[in-house]
């Protein structure tokens, strides 16, 4: 049967500028400072080149996201694309792997709070910053605090302005030092090797999650098949230009590990010490204030998103309904889920930033790879219809390259990320086997309130997948 109605409750009031700013806010421009030290060490001083590698992967994948959002403007993103084009069980497992992103993002923010605030207050034990941030954002989320789109726009502009000041001060420091010069060395030198550059790129994927996140806004965006694809490409391009430019001047200032060690005693928390080096204590204080605001805001948003995803899964009976589908009658928030996500974030006490980002990127690369495959699968199924117009290269070769690049990056993750990610995926597979009673029952579906205005000829048959009817 064809779809004729539109679900209530979602209003299309977001335009391209809103979507772009929300995506950039999710990416958090300050992310460029968060991983500079560890990636500089891993790549032997070639962070900008690792950003270029991940940008190439992201642009291929962003092209595939843009393709799929025109066909399925749904809040389910990679989960929906894979489910509708490949198979429901595969979609479930992709969504399950993506849960790692949601569950561990609050942990990243806790680690960043420790890094930034320990630089300003070295006498305070590290664990107090981690526990303190998690406690604050958990309490605020329980009582219903939300970060609005306007607040995100203000936060992005503030971070961007602070980053511009950072660049100006860094350039001034470089020009005042006769031993330094702007060269091509941060991109390539004899000390560079492809394995370390790709390994660095696999850590940096975290910085580009914003273009993936905005696909979940498709049902609230005006003309989503036009607006969201354009926004995706703008977010990826602006993020890439910003990250490469910032890390180029930083790497020029600290071209090797010896120089970096001379500036900072903590490679993982290098950026606050670089801020102190280029601008003195006043600029470091401003820098840390901006970073802390960014961490708190991002922590609130990431914990909020994770708790709501668990609630959606609990409400639909995919996980324990009484536990995860519970909403506090007075506060109107999924209190149990919020506390659970906060408890998971406490694992930051035992992990460093490199390990934490790798854990998140396992889910990200899984989603990216399968979105590319979804484009190919959709073309194979519907290549004789009007909905696959254009060159077959755009439907096969480009997503095929994107898939291979993401698999390459996925395989470059560290051992801890691969171990935890594969165990998590194995648990998901066993859980799916149990839910479907050995696939004798339909694969459960998360109710993302999927958009009903699919292209002409696309219909939904049962709960499993969208299929194409004969063109009229």
Secondary structure, DSSP 8 states (H G I E B T S, - for coil): -------TT----B-HHHHHHHHHHHH-TTHHHHSHHHHHHHTTS-HHHHHHHHHHHHHHHHHHHHHHHHH---TTHHHHHHHHHT-HHHHHHHHHHHHHHHHHHHHHHHHHHHHHHHHH-TTS-HHHHHHHHHHHHHHHHHTT----HHHHHHHHHHHHHHHHHHHHHHHHHHHT-TT----STTT--TT--HHHHHHHHHHHGGGGHHHHHGGGGGGGBTTHHHHHHHHHHHHHHHHHHHHHHHHHHHHHHT-SHHHHHHH-S-STTHHHHHHHHHHHHHHHHHHHHHHHHHHHHHHHHHHHHHHHHHHHHHHTTSS-HHHHT---TTT-S-HHHHHHHHHHHGGGGT--HHHHHHHHHHHHHHHHHHHHHHHHHHHHHHTTSGGG-S-HIIIIIHHHHHHHHHHHHHHTS-HHHHHHHHHHHHHHHHHHHHHTTTTTS----------S---TTEEEETTTEEEE----
